[in-house]
Amino acid sequence: MGEIMQETEKMIHELSNIQEKWNKHHMKYSQLMDYYFSKQWQKDMQADEDNYFGDISKGVLSEDGVYNLNGEMYYLALAMMRTAFKYIDNEATE
């Protein structure tokens, strides 16, 4: 039982650290999504089609890439909510 407690404490600490990192990073993620839905992104897409940027990496201009990333974020958030509700509900029913 002591091992379970130590492992749980370690995992809680790790999860807390990851959550803190994600919360700090979320502002950057929001900037990416704002850019993706902006007129500037549309202008940059046109410039890319005109080969203005040459051979530099343009992954952020990939409609599928950003759309898929947003979808992954959405489903991850749902999974985190389900997990949190499961623990809260479990506590309430004990």
FENJODA-V475688 format. One record per backbone hydrogen bond with DSSP energy under -1.0 kcal/mol. NH is the residue of the N-H (numbers start at 1). CO is the residue of the C=O. E is the energy in kcal/mol with one decimal. If there is no record, write none. Layout:
<<NH,CO,E> <NH,CO,E>>
This chain:
<<5,1,-2.3> <6,2,-2.4> <7,3,-3.0> <8,4,-2.5> <9,5,-2.6> <10,6,-2.4> <11,7,-2.5> <12,8,-2.6> <13,9,-2.1> <14,10,-2.5> <15,11,-2.9> <16,12,-2.4> <17,13,-2.2> <18,14,-2.5> <19,15,-2.6> <20,16,-2.3> <21,17,-2.4> <22,18,-2.8> <23,19,-2.7> <24,20,-1.9> <25,21,-2.3> <26,22,-2.1> <29,25,-2.0> <30,26,-2.7> <31,27,-1.8> <32,28,-2.2> <33,29,-2.3> <34,30,-2.6> <35,31,-2.5> <36,32,-2.6> <37,33,-1.6> <38,35,-1.9> <42,38,-1.3> <43,39,-2.4> <44,40,-2.7> <45,41,-2.5> <46,42,-2.1> <47,43,-2.5> <48,44,-2.3> <49,45,-2.4> <50,46,-1.6> <51,48,-2.1> <52,47,-3.0> <56,53,-1.1> <61,58,-2.1> <62,59,-1.7> <66,62,-2.1> <67,63,-2.3> <68,64,-3.0> <69,65,-2.1> <70,66,-2.5> <71,67,-2.2> <72,68,-2.7> <73,69,-2.3> <74,70,-2.2> <75,71,-2.5> <76,72,-2.3> <77,73,-2.4> <78,74,-2.1> <79,75,-2.2> <80,76,-2.5> <81,77,-2.3> <82,78,-2.7> <83,79,-2.3> <84,80,-2.6> <85,81,-3.0> <86,82,-2.3> <87,83,-2.1> <88,84,-2.5> <89,85,-3.2> <90,86,-2.2> <91,87,-2.0> <92,88,-2.1> <93,89,-1.7>>
